[in-house]
Amino acid sequence: MTTKEPLRTVGKGWYWDEFAIGDTFRTVGKTLTDADIMNFVNATTLHEVLFTNKVYVEEASLLKGRFAPGPLIYLMSETLILPSIQETALAFLNLELTGKQPLYVGDTFYVQVEVTSTRETKAGDRGVVETLNHVINQNGEIVQIYKPTRLIKGRNFKG
């Protein structure tokens, strides 16, 4: 097999000027597992009884069943978005986050992303991109909404 042009790399992110205001895309889905919750709880030492004590959850919690900590939902959502910014993202500048409802073990979710703002920086070789991200479960319900602001390379990035 011979090619005359360099092949594009799957999983390499977009440059800031490839994001246009109003563009939308969605990620692939991910099913939440008990292992996801326990790995996160143990790695972060978030030993809150809501995530470590089944009896407490069944008897005293407003929410019943195994559900994810809000920060875990956000972090897993970011891993789904990663291919769109891999190797091009330079910095995470800001975040606004709102939880809407729990995500339970066995739920499958994806992220719907809308580009809300783009602008070139004074350096001229990078830009700031803001998006509005909706984390949506298998029933079409919004679980979380977050608005990240990122600094992303331009095609002419000098480093």
Secondary structure, DSSP 8 states (H G I E B T S, - for coil): ---SS----TT----GGG--TT-EEE---EE--HHHHHHHHHHHT---HHHH-HHHHHHH-SS-S-B--HHHHHHHHHHHHGGGTTTTEEEEEEEEEEE-S--BTT-EEEEEEEEEEEEE-TTSSEEEEEEEEEEEETTS-EEEEEEEEEEEE-TT---
